[in-house]
């Protein structure tokens, strides 16, 4: 499936645009960034965070397909604690 973006692949967008496009919360985007995972980003002027539109598209295409089966397959088993 081809995903289209409202920007050119080279354009830089802010984290709110990423959250809107990926249907994830802003906090989730920020948490992934702080843990060094998720969509690659650039820091401009030391604090301004931007994402390249092409990297967002690439990340979206790598995500598993939706549906209950896909969600079950990617879920990690819980650790059972014994009393």
N, C-alpha and C positions, 0 to 999 in steps of 0.2 A: 504494500500500500504506500502510495506516495503522499507525504505530508508536505503541505505548502505553508510557508511563513509569510507574514505581511511585510517582511524586510528582505533585503539581499543577504546572502550568506556571510558576507564580510562585515556587515553592520554590527555595531555594538549596542546592546540593550541592557537596561538595569534589571535588578533582581525582581522587581514587581512584575515586569513583563514576563520574566521566566516563570514566576509563580502562576500568573494568569494562563500562560500558554501550556504549562505542564499540569495544570489543575492541582497544584500542591500549595500548601501554605507558605507564606514568606518565612516563617520560623523553620520549616522543614528545609527550605533552600539554604538558609543561613547555617543550620546545623550540619548539613552535608558539607558545606564549604569549610566549616571549622574542623570537621573530621577528615578533610582531604579526600572526599569522595563526591560523586555526582558530576555535574557538568563543569568542564574546565572554565576558569574565569581569569580575569586580569584585574589588578589593582592599579588604578590611575591616581596620580598625585598622592600616593600613600594610603588613601582611604576610600576613594570612589571605586566601587566594584562594578564591573561590566562583563557581560557574556557575549561571545560572538554568536550571531544567529545560526551560523553553520554548525557550531558545536551543540547548540540546543537541538537542532534537527537530528544530528548524528546520535545524540543521547536518546531522543525519543524513539528512533528507529531500532535501538538496541533493547528497548524495554519489552518484556514479555507481553503477549497478547492478553487482552482482558478476558473476563469470564471466570466462573467459579473453579473450573478445572485448573486454569493457569495459576490462580491464587493459591489453591491447595498444593500444587507442585512446588511452588517457590517458598512456601512457609517452612520455617525451621522447626523441628520438634522441640517441645519444651523439656526442660530438665525436670524429672520427677524427683521430688524430695521425699525421703522416707522419714516417718515420724519416730 
